[in-house]
Amino acid sequence: MKPRDVIVLGGGAAGLFCAIEAGKRGRSVAVIERAGQVGKKIAISGGGRCNFTNRHTRPENFLSENPDFCRSALARYTPRDFVTLVERHGIAHHEKKLGQLFCDGSARQIIHMLLDECAAARVEVTTGCEVIEITRDGAFLVRTDKQTFTASSLVLATGGLSIPKIGATDFAYRVASRFGLRVVTPRPGLVPLLFAPVEGAAFRDLAGISFEAIVHLDGAAFREGVLVTHRGLSGPAILQISSHWRSGEEIRIDLLPGERAEALLEANRGSAMQLATLLGQRLPRRFAQIWCSLYAPSKPMRQYSAKAAATIGARLHDWRVIPSGTEGFAKAEVTAGGIDTRELSSKTMETRRVPGLYVIGEAVDVTGELGGFNFQWAWASGYAAGQYV
Ligand SMILES: Cc1cc2nc3c(=O)[nH]c(=O)nc-3n(C[C@H](O)[C@H](O)[C@H](O)COP(=O)(O)OP(=O)(O)OC[C@H]3O[C@@H](n4cnc5c(N)ncnc54)[C@H](O)[C@@H]3O)c2cc1C
């Protein structure tokens, strides 16, 4: 059993990045990955092109019980730093929209880059390796089905619960509870929402239809695409709001952003045109028909009183939906919640209770919005820990 300086559990984005940074400091580092290969989530990210960062990353793009926790790490490793690394490896990339940077080619280029950096920093990566037991007696001892590793620093980078099909487990939370660390209850984030039965039955056949809207919940609002699914709503605006949503809460959807629906309806109140036909000029036609059948039975416009038209106009800007739930961790792009940031130093990511134990990446209660922010958190938190492990 050769002692190392650092053991990193989890060969995902955060774990590999932390290992590289520690290796560059001359630390001997072993990465232990349960799956047969590292970075499986990177491989499927961004539709196979990996939205590896967002140029406009700010602390405000992250959700946490302590919204300030991410500030320090994000300030010390910026999107520009990661882009410099990507460019040094000759990986062509482009901005899709809103600061979101993607590989021109394939997400696998990011994995190769990380593995090249690991090799250069003499990081030892063991895949297909199952952790059986972790003990601590001065140093950490990690017993696996392959060998036993020992080191003075242990980094927990095993991610959250999203997409169990590709290997997500509750490992980080189990280790946390083993060491007495508090966990903010994990919940699915960036996940499609489900309709209640009435809307579900009405909109079911519209799956695939999309439109632009502003989706609101409490103080959060996102103006982007909304997609009707077989069971509810998805699309970027819904995924974004889902990270804020708790069971029973009502989301509010402005179906005609930037328009004045009341004025539009009033201007057409002399017309023989059906309401659904008029709305079908602004929204997908079939969606407008179903929406009217549920909330504003369609008639010729001239049959609506001014008051009725105003009520419908207001409702178009404020469609209230109470989702019955989410599609769950099976479809969630991230896990919101996680190891409580009060347990960690925001400078080093080391736990306060257990010296030498660090937690980074999605396992921590820091969740980014859609658009490259979650990887930027993985790089930044990995970088922070990598300077101290
Ligand atoms: C479909 C999809 C698309 C996404 N696209 C984007 C995107 O384009 N941009 C973006 O910013 N974010 C994206 N995300 C989110 C992003 O992938 C994650 O936030 C990020 O990968 C988290 O990094 P991590 O290293 O903390 O965890 P992970 O990448 O999940 O890595 C954790 C690693 O630990 C391993 N592991 C688990 N248990 C054990 C164990 N017991 N022992 C050893 N190893 C273990 C896992 O196999 C895994 O390799 C996407 C997520 C999904 C699901």
The ligand as a Gaussian input file, in Angstrom:
#p B3LYP/6-31G(d) Opt

LIG

0 1
 C      -27.662000      15.039000     -19.615000
 C      -26.853000      16.087000     -18.914000
 C      -26.340000      17.142000     -19.633000
 C      -25.611000      18.146000     -18.982000
 N      -25.103000      19.162000     -19.720000
 C      -24.414000      20.150000     -19.096000
 C      -23.808000      21.187000     -19.854000
 O      -23.820000      21.176000     -21.078000
 N      -23.190000      22.201000     -19.148000
 C      -23.098000      22.206000     -17.769000
 O      -22.516000      23.129000     -17.213000
 N      -23.604000      21.178000     -17.051000
 C      -24.238000      20.156000     -17.676000
 N      -24.735000      19.130000     -16.933000
 C      -24.450000      19.106000     -15.490000
 C      -22.996000      18.637000     -15.260000
 O      -22.782000      17.467000     -16.022000
 C      -22.724000      18.348000     -13.790000
 O      -23.111000      19.442000     -13.002000
 C      -21.250000      18.057000     -13.567000
 O      -20.877000      16.913000     -14.311000
 C      -20.957000      17.821000     -12.095000
 O      -19.613000      17.441000     -11.962000
 P      -19.155000      16.522000     -10.746000
 O      -17.741000      16.172000     -11.039000
 O      -19.477000      17.170000      -9.461000
 O      -20.079000      15.229000     -10.833000
 P      -20.133000      14.126000     -11.981000
 O      -19.727000      14.682000     -13.287000
 O      -21.460000      13.483000     -11.839000
 O      -18.993000      13.094000     -11.567000
 C      -19.094000      12.273000     -10.444000
 C      -18.274000      11.040000     -10.719000
 O      -18.213000      10.238000      -9.549000
 C      -18.388000       8.893000      -9.917000
 N      -18.867000       8.149000      -8.738000
 C      -20.125000       8.102000      -8.247000
 N      -20.147000       7.313000      -7.151000
 C      -18.869000       6.871000      -6.972000
 C      -18.242000       6.048000      -6.017000
 N      -18.944000       5.460000      -5.039000
 N      -16.911000       5.813000      -6.099000
 C      -16.186000       6.374000      -7.103000
 N      -16.727000       7.162000      -8.053000
 C      -18.053000       7.414000      -7.980000
 C      -19.357000       8.938000     -11.071000
 O      -19.305000       7.758000     -11.849000
 C      -18.873000      10.167000     -11.815000
 O      -17.872000       9.863000     -12.756000
 C      -25.419000      18.093000     -17.564000
 C      -25.937000      17.014000     -16.851000
 C      -26.635000      16.008000     -17.506000
 C      -27.155000      14.864000     -16.697000

